């Protein structure tokens, strides 16, 4: 379980051997908003950055239940603002994340927009969680197929972060109520076997309707955050290759 924090922190820096290319990936780890840390996502983060040579900084955002909504989604813009205040250009910063962290990467863009901050250059979200109402059809159509969890597995964890607040609001469920106008180019990657599949497909639809450049990358026969399984799935490495290319195409420098 991740360290329980009272303040957010950009706590973990990953840099490719031999130096890095210009740009920064601000990474958000997964863990259903209640567990995990930059350390638990280190393997996935490292496998991404070695493919594009761009350094990564991981956000040690606050976790529920001690720090319920909107703590984590407040921590994303705080970390982003810190980078901007250090003199980094928004066009040289990309957001990325997996599962809950993929959802936070998207929600951080929405919160940054509300705060008057410039948008980052791009967002990459691996199997993102983007709907706290859990209303997507894949929650039932993928029951018994997803090897990681079921809708019932998610109910208690997804209840801890909203902490009684209505889940049908933009920063919790952008897949169903998010105004994605003005967001940067998005790459959403998911597997056909996961209950969270429709979180990605519906955000992609909303993004296109809002005029956002979006790539929906759905891979057959793979589970939740399959990109983490580079040792056993050829699809994982191929997906990370596509994500790395997407980032290098959009980052300045």
C-alpha positions in Angstrom: 0.0 0.0 0.0 1.2 3.5 -0.8 2.4 5.9 1.9 -0.5 7.9 3.4 0.4 11.5 2.7 -1.0 14.8 3.9 0.5 16.7 0.9 1.0 15.6 -2.7 4.5 15.0 -4.0 6.4 14.5 -7.2 8.4 11.9 -5.5 10.0 9.6 -8.0 12.2 10.5 -10.9 13.1 8.0 -13.7 15.7 8.8 -16.3 16.9 6.6 -19.1 20.5 5.4 -19.0 22.8 7.6 -21.0 20.6 10.7 -20.5 17.1 11.7 -21.7 15.5 13.5 -24.6 13.8 16.9 -23.9 10.4 16.6 -22.2 8.8 15.2 -19.1 6.2 12.5 -18.6 4.1 13.2 -15.4 3.0 9.7 -14.4 0.0 8.7 -12.2 0.1 5.2 -10.7 -2.9 2.9 -10.5 -4.5 1.3 -7.4 -8.2 2.1 -7.4 -7.5 5.4 -5.6 -6.8 3.6 -2.4 -3.5 1.6 -2.8 -0.3 1.9 -4.8 2.6 4.3 -5.1 5.1 5.4 -7.7 7.1 2.4 -6.7 4.4 -0.1 -7.7 4.2 1.4 -11.2 8.0 1.7 -11.6 8.2 -1.3 -14.0 5.5 0.1 -16.3 6.9 3.6 -16.1 10.4 2.4 -16.9 9.3 0.2 -19.8 7.6 3.3 -21.3 10.5 5.7 -20.9 13.2 3.4 -22.3 11.2 3.3 -25.5 11.1 7.1 -26.0 14.1 8.3 -23.9 12.0 10.9 -22.0 12.3 11.2 -18.3 9.3 10.5 -16.1 8.2 12.0 -12.8 5.7 10.1 -10.8 3.0 11.7 -8.6 2.7 10.4 -5.1 -0.9 11.6 -4.8 -3.0 11.2 -1.6 -5.1 8.1 -1.2 -8.5 7.3 0.1 -10.1 6.7 2.5 -7.9 9.1 4.6 -8.0 11.5 1.7 -11.2 11.2 -0.3 -12.3 13.2 -3.3 -11.2 15.6 -4.4 -7.7 15.1 -2.8 -6.1 13.0 -5.6 -7.5 15.1 -8.4 -6.3 18.2 -6.6 -2.8 16.7 -6.3 -2.5 16.3 -10.1 -2.7 20.0 -11.0 -0.5 20.8 -8.0 2.2 18.6 -9.3 1.7 20.0 -12.8 1.8 23.6 -11.5 5.1 22.8 -9.8 6.7 21.7 -13.1 5.4 24.9 -14.8 6.7 27.1 -12.0 10.2 25.4 -12.4 10.1 26.8 -16.0 9.0 23.8 -18.0 6.8 24.6 -20.9 3.4 22.9 -21.1 4.2 21.8 -24.6 7.1 19.7 -23.2 5.0 17.9 -20.6 2.8 14.9 -21.1 0.5 13.1 -18.7 0.4 9.3 -18.5 -1.1 6.8 -16.1 -2.6 3.3 -15.6 -6.0 2.3 -14.3 -7.0 4.8 -11.6 -3.9 6.8 -12.6 -5.1 6.8 -16.2 -8.3 8.3 -15.0 -6.4 10.9 -13.0 -4.3 11.8 -16.0 -7.5 12.8 -17.8 -9.2 14.4 -14.8 -6.0 16.4 -14.1 -6.5 18.0 -17.6 -10.0 19.0 -16.6 -8.9 20.4 -13.3 -6.0 22.2 -14.9 -8.4 23.8 -17.4 -10.7 25.0 -14.6 -7.7 26.5 -12.8 -6.6 28.4 -15.9 -3.5 26.3 -16.5 -2.4 25.5 -20.0 -3.0 22.0 -21.2 -0.1 19.5 -21.5 1.1 18.3 -24.8 -0.6 14.9 -24.7 -2.1 12.2 -22.5 -1.6 8.5 -22.5 -4.0 6.4 -20.4 -3.6 2.6 -19.9 -6.9 0.9 -19.1 -8.1 4.1 -17.4 -10.9 4.3 -14.8 -13.1 7.1 -16.0 -16.6 6.3 -14.6 -17.3 6.1 -10.9 -21.0 5.2 -11.7 -19.7 1.9 -13.2 -22.5 2.2 -15.8 -20.7 1.0 -18.9 -22.1 -2.1 -20.7 -18.7 -3.8 -20.4 -19.2 -4.0 -16.6 -21.7 -6.8 -17.4 -20.7 -8.1 -20.9 -17.1 -8.8 -19.7 -18.2 -10.5 -16.5 -16.4 -13.8 -16.2 -14.0 -12.8 -19.0 -11.9 -10.2 -17.2 -9.3 -12.2 -15.1 -8.4 -9.2 -12.9 -11.7 -8.2 -11.3 -15.5 -8.0 -11.6 -17.9 -5.1 -11.1 -18.6 -6.4 -7.6 -14.9 -6.3 -6.8 -14.8 -2.7 -7.8 -17.8 -1.5 -5.8 -16.1 -1.2 -2.3 -13.0 0.4 -3.6 -14.8 2.8 -5.9 -17.0 3.8 -2.9 -14.0 4.9 -0.8 -12.8 7.8 -2.9 -16.1 9.6 -3.6 -17.0 9.2 0.1 -20.7 9.6 -0.4 -20.5 12.4 -3.0 -22.5 12.0 -6.2 -20.2 10.0 -8.6 -21.9 11.6 -11.6 -19.7 14.6 -11.9 -17.0 15.6 -14.3 -13.9 14.9 -12.2 -15.1 11.5 -11.2 -16.9 10.3 -14.3 -15.7 12.1 -17.4 -16.8 9.1 -19.5 -20.5 10.1 -19.0 -20.5 13.8 -18.0 -17.1 15.2 -18.9 -16.8 18.3 -21.1 -13.6 17.4 -22.9 -13.4 20.6 -25.0 -9.8 21.9 -25.3 -8.1 18.8 -24.0 -4.8 17.8 -25.6 -4.4 14.7 -27.9 -5.4 11.5 -26.1 -4.2 8.0 -26.5 -6.5 5.5 -24.7 -5.4 1.9 -24.5 -7.5 -1.0 -23.2 -8.1 -4.7 -23.7 -11.2 -6.4 -25.0 -11.4 -8.6 -22.0 -11.7 -5.9 -19.3 -14.7 -4.6 -17.5 -13.4 -1.1 -17.8 -13.3 -1.2 -21.6 -16.3 1.1 -22.0 -14.6 3.8 -19.8 -12.2 4.2 -22.7 -14.7 3.8 -25.5 -17.1 6.4 -24.1 -14.4 9.0 -23.4 -13.1 8.5 -26.9 -16.6 9.3 -28.2 -16.9 12.4 -26.1 -13.5 13.5 -27.1 -14.2 13.2 -30.8 -17.5 15.1 -30.3 -15.6 17.9 -28.6 -13.1 18.2 -31.4 -10.2 16.6 -29.5 -7.5 14.5 -31.3 -8.0 11.0 -29.8 -6.7 7.6 -30.6 -8.6 4.6 -29.1 -6.3 1.6 -29.1 -8.2 -1.6 -28.2 -6.2 -4.8 -28.1 -7.9 -8.2 -28.4 -7.7 -10.9 -25.7 -5.7 -9.0 -23.1 -6.6 -8.0 -19.5 -6.6 -4.8 -17.5 -3.3 -2.8 -17.7 -1.9 -5.5 -20.0 1.0 -3.1 -20.8 2.6 -4.1 -17.5 3.1 -7.7 -18.7 6.0 -7.2 -21.1 7.6 -10.5 -20.0 4.7 -12.6 -21.0 2.6 -10.7 -23.6 3.9 -9.6 -26.9 0.9 -7.3 -27.1 2.3 -5.4 -24.1 5.5 -4.4 -25.7 3.8 -3.5 -28.9 1.3 -1.3 -27.1 4.1 0.5 -25.2 5.9 1.1 -28.6 2.7 2.8 -29.9 2.4 4.8 -26.7 6.0 5.9 -26.9 5.7 7.0 -30.5 2.5 8.9 -29.7 4.3 10.8 -26.9 7.4 11.6 -29.0 5.1 12.9 -31.8 3.4 15.4 -29.5 6.1 16.6 -27.1 8.2 19.6 -28.1 11.9 19.2 -28.3 
